[in-house]
């Protein structure tokens, strides 16, 4: 069976060497410090969709819409901008962690089924490789 790091590399593929390898190593070592990723901070819901994380995309989108409606009704637009920036900062801090939890979950499922290397590679690619060919981390 492929190692966890090899499976994670297959899942992420693009930007593995330049960005994710060290961060994955810290995740595997159990380091729970803060991490930052500009892509989810800037693109939010779209980054989660790009990384095939639809539940995270929904959870990312819903509070923004709810806070927008609430802020517009109660305070005008001024309250919305503070809430919007706060949510984007949280997405930047926790974006990698959410991605790695999802990848770790898929690896755990593959290990419990004792999948062969070919099946494991195919499942990781189908589940986690990005939807568009971009250079977003």
MDAnalysis code that builds the backbone (N, CA, C; Angstrom):
import MDAnalysis as mda
import numpy as np

u = mda.Universe.empty(411, n_residues=137, atom_resindex=np.repeat(np.arange(137), 3), trajectory=True)
u.add_TopologyAttr("name", ["N", "CA", "C"] * 137)
u.add_TopologyAttr("resid", np.arange(1, 138))
u.add_TopologyAttr("resname", ["UNK", "UNK", "UNK", "UNK", "UNK", "UNK", "UNK", "UNK", "UNK", "UNK", "UNK", "UNK", "UNK", "UNK", "UNK", "UNK", "UNK", "UNK", "UNK", "UNK", "UNK", "UNK", "UNK", "UNK", "UNK", "UNK", "UNK", "UNK", "UNK", "UNK", "UNK", "UNK", "UNK", "UNK", "UNK", "UNK", "UNK", "UNK", "UNK", "UNK", "UNK", "UNK", "UNK", "UNK", "UNK", "UNK", "UNK", "UNK", "UNK", "UNK", "UNK", "UNK", "UNK", "UNK", "UNK", "UNK", "UNK", "UNK", "UNK", "UNK", "UNK", "UNK", "UNK", "UNK", "UNK", "UNK", "UNK", "UNK", "UNK", "UNK", "UNK", "UNK", "UNK", "UNK", "UNK", "UNK", "UNK", "UNK", "UNK", "UNK", "UNK", "UNK", "UNK", "UNK", "UNK", "UNK", "UNK", "UNK", "UNK", "UNK", "UNK", "UNK", "UNK", "UNK", "UNK", "UNK", "UNK", "UNK", "UNK", "UNK", "UNK", "UNK", "UNK", "UNK", "UNK", "UNK", "UNK", "UNK", "UNK", "UNK", "UNK", "UNK", "UNK", "UNK", "UNK", "UNK", "UNK", "UNK", "UNK", "UNK", "UNK", "UNK", "UNK", "UNK", "UNK", "UNK", "UNK", "UNK", "UNK", "UNK", "UNK", "UNK", "UNK", "UNK", "UNK", "UNK", "UNK"])
u.atoms.positions = np.array([
    [0.845, -1.185, 0.000],
    [0.000, 0.000, 0.000],
    [0.887, 1.244, 0.000],
    [0.421, 2.273, -0.680],
    [1.143, 3.536, -0.713],
    [1.151, 4.170, 0.676],
    [2.170, 4.983, 0.964],
    [2.234, 5.664, 2.255],
    [1.201, 6.790, 2.296],
    [0.933, 7.295, 3.490],
    [-0.020, 8.393, 3.631],
    [0.444, 9.625, 2.865],
    [1.747, 9.892, 2.902],
    [2.261, 11.071, 2.203],
    [2.104, 10.913, 0.693],
    [2.342, 9.715, 0.161],
    [2.161, 9.491, -1.276],
    [0.696, 9.647, -1.672],
    [-0.214, 9.138, -0.841],
    [-1.636, 9.295, -1.124],
    [-2.055, 10.762, -1.056],
    [-1.530, 11.500, -0.087],
    [-1.846, 12.928, 0.010],
    [-1.306, 13.672, -1.209],
    [-0.116, 13.301, -1.658],
    [0.441, 13.935, -2.862],
    [-0.451, 13.661, -4.066],
    [-0.961, 12.437, -4.182],
    [-1.869, 12.111, -5.281],
    [-3.167, 12.908, -5.186],
    [-3.619, 13.154, -3.969],
    [-4.863, 13.905, -3.788],
    [-4.683, 15.364, -4.185],
    [-3.580, 15.942, -3.799],
    [-3.378, 17.372, -4.047],
    [-2.723, 17.595, -5.404],
    [-1.699, 16.836, -5.708],
    [-0.967, 16.840, -6.973],
    [-0.357, 18.193, -7.304],
    [-1.163, 19.132, -7.676],
    [-0.644, 20.442, -8.067],
    [-0.207, 21.210, -6.816],
    [0.923, 21.847, -6.885],
    [1.489, 22.646, -5.787],
    [1.957, 21.815, -4.600],
    [2.092, 20.497, -4.773],
    [2.523, 19.647, -3.649],
    [3.909, 20.036, -3.180],
    [4.872, 20.074, -4.093],
    [6.261, 20.355, -3.714],
    [6.434, 21.776, -3.205],
    [5.776, 22.728, -3.862],
    [6.030, 24.124, -3.524],
    [5.236, 24.620, -2.308],
    [4.164, 23.932, -1.955],
    [3.326, 24.496, -0.899],
    [2.871, 23.486, 0.150],
    [2.317, 22.353, -0.271],
    [1.601, 21.494, 0.657],
    [2.445, 20.449, 1.383],
    [3.582, 20.046, 0.859],
    [4.333, 18.951, 1.473],
    [4.694, 19.237, 2.931],
    [5.242, 20.400, 3.195],
    [5.625, 20.751, 4.574],
    [4.403, 20.883, 5.481],
    [3.351, 21.458, 4.961],
    [2.136, 21.624, 5.761],
    [1.501, 20.273, 6.071],
    [1.550, 19.344, 5.093],
    [1.029, 17.995, 5.344],
    [1.863, 17.306, 6.420],
    [3.175, 17.485, 6.368],
    [4.045, 16.897, 7.381],
    [3.700, 17.382, 8.780],
    [3.430, 18.672, 8.921],
    [3.036, 19.214, 10.229],
    [1.687, 18.652, 10.658],
    [0.778, 18.499, 9.701],
    [-0.537, 17.929, 10.019],
    [-0.389, 16.489, 10.508],
    [0.423, 15.710, 9.822],
    [0.637, 14.309, 10.209],
    [1.342, 14.197, 11.561],
    [2.202, 15.176, 11.866],
    [2.923, 15.158, 13.139],
    [2.033, 15.604, 14.306],
    [0.830, 16.077, 13.987],
    [-0.099, 16.492, 15.037],
    [0.061, 17.929, 15.474],
    [0.799, 18.726, 14.698],
    [0.957, 20.139, 15.044],
    [-0.370, 20.853, 14.819],
    [-0.844, 21.532, 15.835],
    [-2.142, 22.197, 15.739],
    [-2.009, 23.710, 15.771],
    [-0.880, 24.211, 15.325],
    [-0.696, 25.652, 15.281],
    [-1.503, 26.270, 14.151],
    [-1.537, 27.572, 14.132],
    [-2.265, 28.269, 13.085],
    [-1.495, 28.183, 11.774],
    [-2.238, 28.059, 10.704],
    [-1.669, 28.013, 9.360],
    [-2.424, 29.047, 8.536],
    [-1.832, 29.515, 7.463],
    [-2.489, 30.525, 6.635],
    [-2.399, 30.113, 5.180],
    [-3.517, 30.261, 4.477],
    [-3.574, 30.020, 3.042],
    [-4.376, 31.160, 2.433],
    [-3.727, 31.904, 1.539],
    [-4.378, 33.056, 0.929],
    [-5.559, 32.665, 0.052],
    [-5.486, 31.518, -0.613],
    [-6.530, 31.150, -1.565],
    [-7.915, 31.060, -0.927],
    [-8.114, 30.316, 0.183],
    [-9.458, 30.326, 0.765],
    [-9.825, 31.669, 1.390],
    [-8.828, 32.428, 1.832],
    [-9.125, 33.744, 2.402],
    [-9.667, 34.689, 1.329],
    [-9.156, 34.575, 0.124],
    [-9.597, 35.458, -0.956],
    [-10.830, 34.906, -1.666],
    [-10.811, 33.621, -1.990],
    [-11.868, 33.053, -2.824],
    [-12.953, 32.322, -2.047],
    [-12.718, 32.015, -0.769],
    [-13.733, 31.447, 0.104],
    [-14.444, 30.231, -0.450],
    [-15.728, 30.375, -0.657],
    [-16.579, 29.283, -1.119],
    [-16.055, 28.660, -2.400],
    [-15.576, 29.483, -3.310],
    [-15.082, 28.960, -4.592],
    [-13.849, 28.093, -4.412],
    [-12.977, 28.414, -3.446],
    [-11.806, 27.573, -3.187],
    [-12.237, 26.214, -2.665],
    [-13.220, 26.190, -1.764],
    [-13.709, 24.910, -1.251],
    [-14.336, 24.076, -2.363],
    [-15.073, 24.690, -3.266],
    [-15.619, 23.959, -4.413],
    [-14.495, 23.454, -5.316],
    [-13.504, 24.296, -5.528],
    [-12.338, 23.940, -6.342],
    [-11.628, 22.719, -5.770],
    [-11.584, 22.604, -4.459],
    [-10.931, 21.482, -3.785],
    [-11.876, 20.301, -3.525],
    [-13.069, 20.359, -4.114],
    [-14.084, 19.303, -3.985],
    [-14.489, 19.077, -2.535],
    [-14.796, 20.169, -1.865],
    [-15.269, 20.131, -0.480],
    [-16.632, 20.833, -0.414],
    [-17.681, 20.187, -0.934],
    [-18.974, 20.880, -1.039],
    [-19.594, 21.255, 0.306],
    [-19.435, 20.434, 1.326],
    [-19.996, 20.774, 2.630],
    [-19.307, 22.015, 3.202],
    [-17.998, 22.074, 3.088],
    [-17.268, 23.260, 3.559],
    [-17.671, 24.492, 2.744],
    [-17.915, 24.304, 1.442],
    [-18.349, 25.428, 0.609],
    [-19.712, 25.943, 1.065],
    [-20.614, 25.020, 1.376],
    [-21.939, 25.424, 1.857],
    [-21.832, 26.151, 3.190],
    [-21.046, 25.588, 4.096],
    [-20.873, 26.200, 5.413],
    [-20.185, 27.555, 5.279],
    [-19.317, 27.700, 4.294],
    [-18.645, 28.966, 4.044],
    [-19.619, 29.997, 3.471],
    [-20.496, 29.566, 2.588],
    [-21.398, 30.481, 1.906],
    [-22.561, 30.920, 2.799],
    [-23.131, 29.989, 3.534],
    [-24.334, 30.276, 4.309],
    [-24.151, 31.407, 5.318],
    [-23.093, 31.396, 6.143],
    [-22.960, 32.503, 7.117],
    [-22.788, 33.859, 6.442],
    [-22.095, 33.882, 5.306],
    [-21.905, 35.161, 4.613],
    [-23.256, 35.702, 4.159],
    [-24.084, 34.846, 3.574],
    [-25.405, 35.288, 3.133],
    [-26.299, 35.700, 4.290],
    [-26.271, 34.908, 5.351],
    [-27.084, 35.212, 6.527],
    [-26.644, 36.526, 7.173],
    [-25.347, 36.694, 7.358],
    [-24.843, 37.916, 7.997],
    [-25.102, 39.125, 7.100],
    [-24.989, 38.930, 5.785],
    [-25.291, 40.027, 4.861],
    [-26.730, 40.496, 5.040],
    [-27.675, 39.542, 5.058],
    [-29.085, 39.904, 5.202],
    [-29.341, 40.568, 6.550],
    [-28.783, 40.002, 7.600],
    [-28.973, 40.560, 8.939],
    [-28.357, 41.956, 9.051],
    [-27.146, 42.107, 8.554],
    [-26.464, 43.400, 8.652],
    [-27.180, 44.459, 7.820],
    [-27.683, 44.065, 6.665],
    [-28.380, 45.033, 5.818],
    [-29.676, 45.498, 6.486],
    [-30.385, 44.566, 7.104],
    [-31.640, 44.928, 7.758],
    [-31.410, 45.765, 9.010],
    [-30.408, 45.433, 9.784],
    [-30.216, 46.087, 11.084],
    [-29.323, 47.328, 11.030],
    [-28.232, 47.236, 10.293],
    [-27.211, 48.281, 10.407],
    [-26.869, 48.963, 9.085],
    [-27.463, 48.592, 8.002],
    [-26.995, 49.061, 6.712],
    [-25.812, 48.195, 6.309],
    [-24.994, 48.635, 5.430],
    [-23.899, 47.811, 4.913],
    [-22.665, 47.784, 5.808],
    [-22.531, 48.717, 6.731],
    [-21.312, 48.805, 7.533],
    [-21.054, 47.530, 8.341],
    [-22.072, 46.948, 8.909],
    [-21.904, 45.737, 9.705],
    [-21.510, 44.543, 8.871],
    [-21.922, 44.530, 7.608],
    [-21.619, 43.402, 6.743],
    [-20.128, 43.280, 6.469],
    [-19.457, 44.371, 6.231],
    [-18.046, 44.309, 5.855],
    [-17.178, 43.731, 6.959],
    [-17.445, 44.087, 8.202],
    [-16.684, 43.524, 9.315],
    [-16.897, 42.025, 9.431],
    [-18.140, 41.585, 9.286],
    [-18.439, 40.156, 9.361],
    [-17.826, 39.416, 8.175],
    [-17.891, 40.002, 7.000],
    [-17.339, 39.376, 5.797],
    [-15.828, 39.170, 5.945],
    [-15.133, 40.180, 6.397],
    [-13.684, 40.076, 6.583],
    [-13.357, 39.040, 7.652],
    [-14.125, 39.011, 8.724],
    [-13.881, 38.027, 9.787],
    [-14.028, 36.602, 9.272],
    [-15.046, 36.351, 8.498],
    [-15.255, 35.012, 7.938],
    [-14.119, 34.659, 6.992],
    [-13.681, 35.596, 6.166],
    [-12.578, 35.326, 5.239],
    [-11.278, 35.028, 5.989],
    [-11.030, 35.714, 7.072],
    [-9.826, 35.437, 7.877],
    [-9.903, 34.025, 8.443],
    [-11.055, 33.626, 8.958],
    [-11.215, 32.271, 9.477],
    [-11.018, 31.224, 8.386],
    [-11.507, 31.496, 7.182],
    [-11.302, 30.559, 6.078],
    [-9.823, 30.459, 5.722],
    [-9.102, 31.565, 5.769],
    [-7.671, 31.535, 5.499],
    [-6.898, 30.741, 6.537],
    [-7.325, 30.838, 7.783],
    [-6.648, 30.119, 8.867],
    [-6.976, 28.629, 8.830],
    [-8.232, 28.273, 8.602],
    [-8.655, 26.877, 8.709],
    [-8.811, 26.155, 7.377],
    [-8.571, 26.820, 6.252],
    [-8.744, 26.187, 4.945],
    [-7.891, 24.942, 4.756],
    [-6.604, 25.036, 5.058],
    [-5.726, 23.865, 4.921],
    [-6.142, 22.743, 5.855],
    [-6.511, 23.094, 7.068],
    [-6.897, 22.075, 8.051],
    [-8.129, 21.300, 7.578],
    [-9.100, 21.997, 7.026],
    [-10.299, 21.333, 6.504],
    [-9.934, 20.418, 5.351],
    [-9.069, 20.895, 4.448],
    [-8.618, 20.068, 3.321],
    [-7.894, 18.821, 3.823],
    [-7.003, 18.975, 4.782],
    [-6.237, 17.837, 5.287],
    [-7.110, 16.856, 6.054],
    [-8.110, 17.348, 6.783],
    [-9.040, 16.434, 7.459],
    [-9.772, 15.577, 6.436],
    [-10.182, 16.195, 5.347],
    [-10.892, 15.456, 4.300],
    [-9.989, 14.401, 3.672],
    [-8.759, 14.769, 3.380],
    [-7.805, 13.817, 2.790],
    [-7.508, 12.691, 3.778],
    [-7.298, 13.020, 5.043],
    [-7.033, 11.997, 6.055],
    [-8.206, 11.032, 6.187],
    [-9.409, 11.548, 6.091],
    [-10.597, 10.701, 6.154],
    [-10.634, 9.720, 4.989],
    [-10.326, 10.197, 3.790],
    [-10.299, 9.321, 2.612],
    [-9.207, 8.270, 2.758],
    [-8.046, 8.660, 3.250],
    [-6.948, 7.703, 3.453],
    [-7.369, 6.641, 4.463],
    [-8.019, 7.060, 5.548],
    [-8.483, 6.096, 6.546],
    [-9.456, 5.087, 5.961],
    [-10.354, 5.544, 5.115],
    [-11.306, 4.631, 4.471],
    [-10.595, 3.650, 3.553],
    [-9.593, 4.145, 2.815],
    [-8.841, 3.261, 1.915],
    [-8.044, 2.228, 2.706],
    [-7.449, 2.659, 3.824],
    [-6.674, 1.727, 4.645],
    [-7.559, 0.666, 5.279],
    [-8.765, 1.037, 5.674],
    [-9.657, 0.058, 6.301],
    [-10.152, -0.977, 5.287],
    [-10.185, -0.604, 4.023],
    [-10.615, -1.534, 2.981],
    [-9.439, -2.296, 2.382],
    [-8.221, -1.946, 2.780],
    [-7.002, -2.570, 2.251],
    [-6.985, -2.507, 0.724],
    [-7.193, -1.300, 0.206],
    [-7.218, -1.100, -1.240],
    [-5.817, -1.270, -1.818],
    [-5.745, -1.800, -3.042],
    [-4.437, -1.919, -3.693],
    [-4.006, -0.537, -4.192],
    [-2.744, -0.432, -4.632],
    [-2.185, 0.865, -5.009],
    [-2.946, 1.527, -6.155],
    [-3.333, 0.743, -7.150],
    [-4.037, 1.313, -8.297],
    [-5.391, 1.885, -7.903],
    [-6.126, 1.133, -7.101],
    [-7.434, 1.606, -6.661],
    [-7.280, 2.821, -5.751],
    [-6.308, 2.783, -4.849],
    [-6.079, 3.907, -3.941],
    [-5.716, 5.173, -4.714],
    [-4.839, 5.034, -5.710],
    [-4.443, 6.196, -6.520],
    [-5.646, 6.782, -7.246],
    [-6.459, 5.917, -7.828],
    [-7.619, 6.367, -8.588],
    [-8.635, 7.052, -7.670],
    [-8.897, 6.479, -6.511],
    [-9.875, 7.067, -5.581],
    [-9.401, 8.430, -5.064],
    [-8.113, 8.539, -4.739],
    [-7.596, 9.818, -4.248],
    [-7.689, 10.883, -5.328],
    [-7.359, 10.514, -6.553],
    [-7.425, 11.475, -7.650],
    [-8.870, 11.915, -7.902],
    [-9.792, 10.957, -7.922],
    [-11.190, 11.296, -8.181],
    [-11.788, 12.138, -7.061],
    [-11.429, 11.844, -5.834],
    [-12.040, 12.517, -4.698],
    [-11.461, 13.903, -4.435],
    [-10.154, 14.076, -4.680],
    [-9.525, 15.301, -4.177],
    [-8.815, 16.173, -5.202],
    [-8.494, 15.681, -6.384],
    [-7.806, 16.575, -7.316],
    [-8.735, 17.703, -7.719],
    [-8.162, 18.864, -7.989],
    [-8.948, 20.055, -8.204],
    [-9.808, 19.969, -9.459],
    [-10.866, 20.757, -9.461],
    [-11.790, 20.746, -10.584],
    [-11.234, 21.461, -11.800],
    [-10.455, 22.516, -11.572],
    [-9.923, 23.306, -12.668],
    [-8.402, 23.246, -12.617],
    [-7.784, 23.400, -13.746],
    [-6.324, 23.381, -13.815],
    [-5.818, 24.784, -13.516],
    [-5.552, 25.033, -12.238],
    [-5.109, 26.359, -11.823],
    [-3.848, 26.230, -10.982],
    [-3.313, 27.353, -10.583],
    [-2.141, 27.385, -9.707],
    [-2.518, 27.819, -8.294],
    [-3.814, 27.766, -7.957],
    [-4.214, 28.121, -6.589],
    [-3.664, 27.109, -5.605],
    [-3.134, 27.554, -4.486],
    [-2.687, 26.582, -3.483],
    [-3.864, 25.970, -2.754],
])
